[in-house]
Every structure is written in C-alpha cells, then in structure tokens.
Amino acid sequence: MSEKPKPCPFCGSENVELERQGTGMQSNIVRCQYCGASRESGITFDYFSDWDDRPIEDKLRAEVEKLTELLCECVHRRECDLPDDLLERIIDNVKAALAGEGDK
C-alpha cells in the first residue's frame, strides 16, 4: 500500500487525503483538499492505487525520456543547428521536468 498519494493531476497540490476508507460495504474516496478533485475506488486496501493510476501520464513521461535521449545524442554528434547554450538549457529543463522540479 502506498503511504502517500501522487499530487493532484489537476492542480498539482500535494494536499491529497483519504477522505473515506472503504469497508466491505463502501468504497474509498481520495480527495484533493485544494481543488476538490476526487476519485472513488473499489473496495481495496491499497487506498491510493486508483488515484495514482495515470497510464497516459506514464506513457507521456516515457516518451519525453526517449526524446530527451535522442536530443542528447543529437547534441553529442553536433547534428543540431541550435547554439550550444540553448541546447544545454533545453536538456536541463527537460531533465528537471522529469524529476518533478519544473515550474509549477
């Protein structure tokens, strides 16, 4: 069971809480305390699994990583017409975004 859920996919807030813990008769509800977004899930003991399940986000993150590798190869081979300092800033920004340190 994950102890802490991912930030809200809509507003980015990390103030996400288990609002209702499911039982054999009712489901779990996870809610963002900032924007009010919520996710009701089935009866499970991994309370945040449905909230954290973001297949599109995961697919996009994998694609960005792949493109970053290609950009790095391009820079390494000097096959780009962009100035070196601009390419380095692009790579740094992409890496920061992948690490979750981008602008919010």
C-alpha positions in Angstrom: 0.0 0.0 0.0 1.4 3.4 -0.9 1.6 5.7 2.2 1.4 8.9 0.3 -0.6 9.6 -2.9 0.7 11.4 -6.0 -0.1 15.1 -6.3 -3.4 16.1 -7.7 -3.4 15.6 -11.5 -5.5 18.8 -12.0 -3.9 21.4 -9.7 -0.6 19.8 -8.6 -1.4 20.1 -4.9 0.2 17.6 -2.6 -2.6 18.1 -0.1 -4.4 14.9 -1.0 -6.0 12.8 1.6 -8.0 9.7 2.1 -11.5 11.1 2.8 -13.3 7.8 3.3 -11.7 4.5 4.0 -13.6 1.7 2.4 -15.1 -1.2 4.2 -16.8 -4.4 2.9 -19.8 -2.2 2.2 -18.4 1.0 0.8 -15.6 2.3 -1.4 -12.6 4.5 -0.8 -12.6 8.2 -1.6 -9.4 10.2 -2.1 -9.8 14.0 -2.4 -7.6 16.9 -3.2 -8.0 19.3 -0.3 -7.1 22.3 -2.6 -9.3 22.0 -5.7 -11.7 19.3 -4.5 -10.9 16.7 -7.2 -11.8 13.3 -6.0 -11.5 9.6 -7.0 -13.8 6.9 -5.7 -12.3 3.5 -6.0 -13.3 0.0 -5.4 -13.0 -1.8 -2.1 -9.3 -2.3 -1.7 -6.6 -1.9 1.0 -4.3 0.0 -1.4 -6.3 3.2 -0.9 -4.4 5.4 -3.3 -3.9 2.9 -6.2 -6.8 4.2 -8.3 -5.8 7.9 -7.6 -2.2 7.2 -8.5 -3.0 5.2 -11.7 -2.2 7.5 -14.6 -1.4 5.5 -17.7 -1.4 8.5 -20.0 1.0 10.4 -17.7 3.3 7.4 -17.5 3.2 7.0 -21.3 4.0 10.6 -21.9 6.8 10.6 -19.3 8.4 7.6 -21.1 8.1 9.4 -24.5 9.7 12.5 -23.1 12.6 10.4 -21.7 13.0 8.8 -25.1 13.0 12.2 -26.9 15.5 13.6 -24.3 17.9 10.7 -25.1 17.5 11.5 -28.8 18.2 15.2 -28.2 21.3 14.3 -26.2 22.6 12.1 -29.0 21.9 15.0 -31.5 23.8 17.4 -29.3 26.7 14.9 -28.8 27.0 14.4 -32.6 26.7 18.1 -33.3 23.8 17.5 -35.7 21.7 20.4 -34.4 21.8 24.0 -35.7 20.9 25.5 -32.3 23.5 27.2 -30.1 25.1 25.0 -27.5 23.9 27.1 -24.6 20.3 26.8 -25.8 20.6 23.1 -26.2 22.0 22.7 -22.8 19.2 24.8 -21.3 16.6 22.6 -23.1 18.2 19.4 -21.8 18.4 20.8 -18.3 14.8 21.9 -18.3 13.6 18.5 -19.6 15.6 16.7 -17.0 14.2 19.0 -14.3 10.7 18.4 -15.5 11.2 14.6 -15.5 12.5 14.9 -11.9 9.4 16.9 -10.9 11.4 20.1 -10.4 9.8 22.1 -13.2 7.9 25.3 -12.9 4.5 24.9 -11.1 
